[in-house]
Amino acid sequence: MSLAFNRTYRYLQRQAHEQPVLFWSVVLGGIGPVMAFSVPRIRESYFGYTRQENVPSSFPLPNRARRPTEGYED
């Protein structure tokens, strides 16, 4: 078990020095999905974050008869 871990560690260390862009792209790409599930829970439980209510998608119409516009009222 120790030998496999040691070889993996040495390989990753070598890749980090020889191809740092590829290495860090893989590391950050692996961290992304983990953060997608953990960050919202951490924000809600530790920091008291609550979601804002949605922005209205329509304007409420008045409950009366609508009069047609005349002239340049628009």
C-alpha positions as CSV (number, residue, x, y, z in Angstrom):
1,M,0.0,0.0,0.0
2,S,2.8,2.4,0.9
3,L,4.6,1.7,-2.3
4,A,1.6,2.5,-4.5
5,F,1.0,5.7,-2.6
6,N,4.6,6.7,-2.9
7,R,4.7,6.1,-6.6
8,T,1.5,8.1,-7.1
9,Y,2.8,11.0,-5.0
10,R,6.1,11.1,-7.0
11,Y,4.2,11.0,-10.3
12,L,2.0,13.9,-9.3
13,Q,4.9,15.8,-8.0
14,R,6.8,15.3,-11.2
15,Q,3.8,16.4,-13.3
16,A,3.3,19.5,-11.1
17,H,6.9,20.5,-12.0
18,E,7.0,19.5,-15.7
19,Q,3.4,20.3,-16.7
20,P,2.0,22.7,-14.1
21,V,-0.9,23.9,-16.3
22,L,-2.2,20.4,-16.9
23,F,-1.7,19.4,-13.3
24,W,-3.5,22.4,-11.8
25,S,-6.3,22.1,-14.4
26,V,-7.0,18.6,-13.3
27,V,-6.8,19.6,-9.6
28,L,-9.2,22.5,-10.0
29,G,-11.5,20.5,-12.2
30,G,-11.7,17.8,-9.5
31,I,-12.4,20.3,-6.8
32,G,-15.2,22.1,-8.7
33,P,-17.9,19.4,-8.3
34,V,-17.1,19.0,-4.6
35,M,-17.5,22.7,-4.1
36,A,-20.8,22.8,-6.0
37,F,-22.4,20.6,-3.3
38,S,-20.5,21.7,-0.2
39,V,-20.4,25.6,-0.5
40,P,-24.2,26.2,-0.4
41,R,-24.6,24.1,2.7
42,I,-21.7,25.9,4.4
43,R,-23.1,29.3,3.5
44,E,-26.5,28.4,4.9
45,S,-25.3,26.7,8.1
46,Y,-22.3,28.8,9.2
47,F,-22.9,32.2,7.7
48,G,-26.7,32.4,7.9
49,Y,-27.1,33.0,4.2
50,T,-30.7,33.0,3.0
51,R,-31.8,33.1,-0.6
52,Q,-33.4,36.3,-1.8
53,E,-36.9,36.2,-3.1
54,N,-37.2,36.1,-6.9
55,V,-37.5,39.2,-8.9
56,P,-41.0,39.7,-10.2
57,S,-41.3,38.6,-13.8
58,S,-44.5,40.6,-14.5
59,F,-46.1,43.8,-13.3
60,P,-49.4,43.4,-11.5
61,L,-52.3,44.9,-13.5
62,P,-54.7,47.2,-11.6
63,N,-58.1,45.7,-10.9
64,R,-60.1,48.2,-12.9
65,A,-61.1,48.9,-16.4
66,R,-58.3,50.1,-18.7
67,R,-58.9,53.2,-20.6
68,P,-57.4,53.5,-24.1
69,T,-54.5,56.0,-24.5
70,E,-55.1,59.2,-26.5
71,G,-52.5,61.3,-28.1
72,Y,-48.9,61.1,-26.8
73,E,-49.6,59.6,-23.4
74,D,-47.5,56.5,-23.9
